[in-house]
Amino acid sequence: MRAGRVIGVGVGPGDPELLTFKAARAIERSPVIAYIGARGRASRARQIVAGHVRPGTRELAFAMPMTGEAGDTAPIYDVMAGAIVAELEQGRDVAVLCEGDPLFYGSFIYLLERLQGRFECVVVPGVSAMMASAAIARRPLASGAAVLTVLPATLSEARLEPLARAASRLVVIKVGRHVAKVRAVLRASGHLDGAVLVENVGERDERVRELRKVKDEVVSYFSLVMASRAEPLP
Amino acid sequence: MRAGRVIGVGVGPGDPELLTFKAARAIERSPVIAYIGARGRASRARQIVAGHVRPGTRELAFAMPMTGEAGDTAPIYDVMAGAIVAELEQGRDVAVLCEGDPLFYGSFIYLLERLQGRFECVVVPGVSAMMASAAIARRPLASGAAVLTVLPATLSEARLEPLARAASRLVVIKVGRHVAKVRAVLRASGHLDGAVLVENVGERDERVRELRKVKDEVVSYFSLVMASRAEPLP
C-alpha cells in the first residue's frame, strides 16, 4: 500500500475569508485532519476552516498546555506525529491545520522535523499574522532596500537590544507578558516613536495601539509590535 | 458624493489557488481594478486573478520599466495615484492588484504613501513569495526563539555582512544579478552550508537549488535565498 501524505495547511490569521482556495481544497480532499488547541479550548485553526470540513472527515485533535513561553513541548509533538503516522501508514493523507503560515514560527515545523524523509510532506503556505497585522495597521512592514528583522519577545533584553539597534524595520512577535521589556528595548534602539502594538488579529476585538501608551499589562501571546526607524543608529 | 475606497489586494505569489477568498471577493466587487506590469508584458498579478474579474470591470493598466534595481520609479506611482484618484472621486472603489502581500516589500506601499489620509485605504493581506518559497523548499523560515532577518540583495556587501553575521535565520530577497555577492556574504557569515536559492515561485519552472552549486548567473529579480546557522558567530 502506498503511504499517505502529510500536508501542512496554512489557514491564515483568523478570518475565514483569509483562507486560500488551495487550503480549502486540501482540507476538503483529505480524509483526515489534525490540529492542536490550547487545553480546554476549541482549536482556533479548526474554527477557521469549519466551513470546509466535509462530514465523515476523521479528526485528530490534540490539546496543548499553553504556557506562553517555549516550554518542553516535545512530548505532544511526538504523540501527534505518532497518530499521524498511523494514518499515513493506512494510505490516508492527513491535513495538519496551522494558524497563519506553517513554516513561519509555526508548530508544523516540529511535525515536519519528525516526518520529513519518512513520508511525503507538502506545505500549503498561508497568510501570516504578521502580514494581517500590517494590513490592519495600514502600515508597511518594509519596502525598497530596508532590512526587516523579526524578533521573538521571549529573548532577553541583552540579546534583543543589539539586534534592534542594527535594524531599520522591526517586528516583535510573541509579545505576551513582555510589553515592558519590548518598550525598553525599542526606546534604547530608537524605535519607540510611532511603534504600534497589534492585538487579536483576525478576531472581533482586534486593535492597534501606540506602544508608548500601553500600560505594562499582559497582552495575548500572539500580539506583535511593528516599529521602524529612518536610519540605523551609529 | 461619497469617495470610493482604495483596496490593496494581495493576490499571492503566482498560483491562482493561493488567492484568498477575501481577495477574490474584493476583486469581484470592485468596479475598477488597477495593476502594474513590466513594460511589454502582461501583468502577472492580472493573470493570477483572471478567473475573478467580472465582465464590465474597468481596468487601469500601467507599464513599469523593470530595471532590476530600485530606480527612480516615483513618476509611475504619481501617474498611477492620479488615475486612481480620478476614480475614487467619482465614488468608485479601486482594487489595486499586488503580487504577494501588499505591505511586504510591495509596490502598493508607494501608492499608500500618496493616498493615505486623503481617501479610505483598505489592505487585504496575501501569501508572500517568502512563505511560498519556504513551502516549496519544505524548509522552516524560523521557529521558536530564532531571529529572522530579511535582507535585500541590492545592499552593498559591506552593509550585508554584519547584518548576516548577527542573524541565525536569513532570507535574502531580490537576488537577481547579485548571486556572487550573496554567496560571498553568506560564506563570510557562516550561512552558506545548506543555503538554497528558490526561483520562479508559483510558475511552472519553479525550482530549489543549493546556492553553493549555482554559477554566477543572473537569476530572476524575485528569486530569494534561504539560509540558517545554528548559532550567531562570536
HADDOCK unambig.tbl for C-alpha pairs under 7 A between the chains (distance, minus, plus):
assign (segid A and resid 17 and name CA) (segid B and resid 20 and name CA) 6.65 0.50 0.50
assign (segid A and resid 17 and name CA) (segid B and resid 21 and name CA) 5.07 0.50 0.50
assign (segid A and resid 17 and name CA) (segid B and resid 22 and name CA) 4.87 0.50 0.50
assign (segid A and resid 18 and name CA) (segid B and resid 20 and name CA) 5.22 0.50 0.50
assign (segid A and resid 18 and name CA) (segid B and resid 21 and name CA) 6.14 0.50 0.50
assign (segid A and resid 18 and name CA) (segid B and resid 22 and name CA) 5.76 0.50 0.50
assign (segid A and resid 19 and name CA) (segid B and resid 20 and name CA) 5.27 0.50 0.50
assign (segid A and resid 19 and name CA) (segid B and resid 21 and name CA) 6.31 0.50 0.50
assign (segid A and resid 20 and name CA) (segid B and resid 17 and name CA) 6.66 0.50 0.50
assign (segid A and resid 20 and name CA) (segid B and resid 18 and name CA) 5.22 0.50 0.50
assign (segid A and resid 20 and name CA) (segid B and resid 19 and name CA) 5.28 0.50 0.50
assign (segid A and resid 20 and name CA) (segid B and resid 20 and name CA) 3.96 0.50 0.50
assign (segid A and resid 20 and name CA) (segid B and resid 21 and name CA) 6.16 0.50 0.50
assign (segid A and resid 21 and name CA) (segid B and resid 17 and name CA) 5.06 0.50 0.50
assign (segid A and resid 21 and name CA) (segid B and resid 18 and name CA) 6.13 0.50 0.50
assign (segid A and resid 21 and name CA) (segid B and resid 19 and name CA) 6.30 0.50 0.50
assign (segid A and resid 21 and name CA) (segid B and resid 20 and name CA) 6.15 0.50 0.50
assign (segid A and resid 21 and name CA) (segid B and resid 21 and name CA) 6.79 0.50 0.50
assign (segid A and resid 22 and name CA) (segid B and resid 17 and name CA) 4.87 0.50 0.50
assign (segid A and resid 22 and name CA) (segid B and resid 18 and name CA) 5.76 0.50 0.50
assign (segid A and resid 70 and name CA) (segid B and resid 144 and name CA) 6.81 0.50 0.50
assign (segid A and resid 103 and name CA) (segid B and resid 134 and name CA) 6.79 0.50 0.50
assign (segid A and resid 103 and name CA) (segid B and resid 140 and name CA) 4.57 0.50 0.50
assign (segid A and resid 103 and name CA) (segid B and resid 141 and name CA) 5.69 0.50 0.50
assign (segid A and resid 104 and name CA) (segid B and resid 140 and name CA) 6.52 0.50 0.50
assign (segid A and resid 104 and name CA) (segid B and resid 141 and name CA) 5.33 0.50 0.50
assign (segid A and resid 104 and name CA) (segid B and resid 142 and name CA) 5.66 0.50 0.50
assign (segid A and resid 104 and name CA) (segid B and resid 143 and name CA) 6.68 0.50 0.50
assign (segid A and resid 105 and name CA) (segid B and resid 142 and name CA) 5.35 0.50 0.50
assign (segid A and resid 105 and name CA) (segid B and resid 143 and name CA) 4.08 0.50 0.50
assign (segid A and resid 105 and name CA) (segid B and resid 144 and name CA) 6.24 0.50 0.50
assign (segid A and resid 106 and name CA) (segid B and resid 143 and name CA) 6.59 0.50 0.50
assign (segid A and resid 109 and name CA) (segid B and resid 140 and name CA) 6.37 0.50 0.50
assign (segid A and resid 123 and name CA) (segid B and resid 135 and name CA) 5.03 0.50 0.50
assign (segid A and resid 123 and name CA) (segid B and resid 138 and name CA) 6.74 0.50 0.50
assign (segid A and resid 124 and name CA) (segid B and resid 135 and name CA) 6.47 0.50 0.50
assign (segid A and resid 125 and name CA) (segid B and resid 127 and name CA) 6.80 0.50 0.50
assign (segid A and resid 125 and name CA) (segid B and resid 131 and name CA) 5.79 0.50 0.50
assign (segid A and resid 125 and name CA) (segid B and resid 132 and name CA) 5.50 0.50 0.50
assign (segid A and resid 125 and name CA) (segid B and resid 135 and name CA) 5.97 0.50 0.50
assign (segid A and resid 126 and name CA) (segid B and resid 127 and name CA) 5.58 0.50 0.50
assign (segid A and resid 127 and name CA) (segid B and resid 125 and name CA) 6.81 0.50 0.50
assign (segid A and resid 127 and name CA) (segid B and resid 126 and name CA) 5.58 0.50 0.50
assign (segid A and resid 127 and name CA) (segid B and resid 127 and name CA) 4.79 0.50 0.50
assign (segid A and resid 131 and name CA) (segid B and resid 125 and name CA) 5.79 0.50 0.50
assign (segid A and resid 132 and name CA) (segid B and resid 125 and name CA) 5.49 0.50 0.50
assign (segid A and resid 134 and name CA) (segid B and resid 103 and name CA) 6.78 0.50 0.50
assign (segid A and resid 135 and name CA) (segid B and resid 123 and name CA) 5.02 0.50 0.50
assign (segid A and resid 135 and name CA) (segid B and resid 124 and name CA) 6.46 0.50 0.50
assign (segid A and resid 135 and name CA) (segid B and resid 125 and name CA) 5.95 0.50 0.50
assign (segid A and resid 138 and name CA) (segid B and resid 123 and name CA) 6.71 0.50 0.50
assign (segid A and resid 140 and name CA) (segid B and resid 103 and name CA) 4.57 0.50 0.50
assign (segid A and resid 140 and name CA) (segid B and resid 104 and name CA) 6.53 0.50 0.50
assign (segid A and resid 140 and name CA) (segid B and resid 109 and name CA) 6.37 0.50 0.50
assign (segid A and resid 141 and name CA) (segid B and resid 103 and name CA) 5.70 0.50 0.50
assign (segid A and resid 141 and name CA) (segid B and resid 104 and name CA) 5.33 0.50 0.50
assign (segid A and resid 142 and name CA) (segid B and resid 104 and name CA) 5.65 0.50 0.50
assign (segid A and resid 142 and name CA) (segid B and resid 105 and name CA) 5.35 0.50 0.50
assign (segid A and resid 143 and name CA) (segid B and resid 104 and name CA) 6.67 0.50 0.50
assign (segid A and resid 143 and name CA) (segid B and resid 105 and name CA) 4.08 0.50 0.50
assign (segid A and resid 143 and name CA) (segid B and resid 106 and name CA) 6.61 0.50 0.50
assign (segid A and resid 144 and name CA) (segid B and resid 70 and name CA) 6.87 0.50 0.50
assign (segid A and resid 144 and name CA) (segid B and resid 105 and name CA) 6.25 0.50 0.50
assign (segid A and resid 145 and name CA) (segid B and resid 152 and name CA) 5.59 0.50 0.50
assign (segid A and resid 145 and name CA) (segid B and resid 154 and name CA) 6.74 0.50 0.50
assign (segid A and resid 145 and name CA) (segid B and resid 155 and name CA) 6.63 0.50 0.50
assign (segid A and resid 147 and name CA) (segid B and resid 150 and name CA) 5.79 0.50 0.50
assign (segid A and resid 147 and name CA) (segid B and resid 151 and name CA) 5.23 0.50 0.50
assign (segid A and resid 147 and name CA) (segid B and resid 152 and name CA) 6.76 0.50 0.50
assign (segid A and resid 148 and name CA) (segid B and resid 149 and name CA) 5.84 0.50 0.50
assign (segid A and resid 148 and name CA) (segid B and resid 150 and name CA) 5.05 0.50 0.50
assign (segid A and resid 148 and name CA) (segid B and resid 151 and name CA) 6.95 0.50 0.50
assign (segid A and resid 149 and name CA) (segid B and resid 148 and name CA) 5.85 0.50 0.50
assign (segid A and resid 149 and name CA) (segid B and resid 149 and name CA) 4.44 0.50 0.50
assign (segid A and resid 149 and name CA) (segid B and resid 150 and name CA) 6.24 0.50 0.50
assign (segid A and resid 150 and name CA) (segid B and resid 147 and name CA) 5.79 0.50 0.50
assign (segid A and resid 150 and name CA) (segid B and resid 148 and name CA) 5.06 0.50 0.50
assign (segid A and resid 150 and name CA) (segid B and resid 149 and name CA) 6.24 0.50 0.50
assign (segid A and resid 151 and name CA) (segid B and resid 147 and name CA) 5.23 0.50 0.50
assign (segid A and resid 151 and name CA) (segid B and resid 148 and name CA) 6.95 0.50 0.50
assign (segid A and resid 152 and name CA) (segid B and resid 145 and name CA) 5.58 0.50 0.50
assign (segid A and resid 152 and name CA) (segid B and resid 147 and name CA) 6.76 0.50 0.50
assign (segid A and resid 154 and name CA) (segid B and resid 145 and name CA) 6.74 0.50 0.50
assign (segid A and resid 155 and name CA) (segid B and resid 145 and name CA) 6.63 0.50 0.50
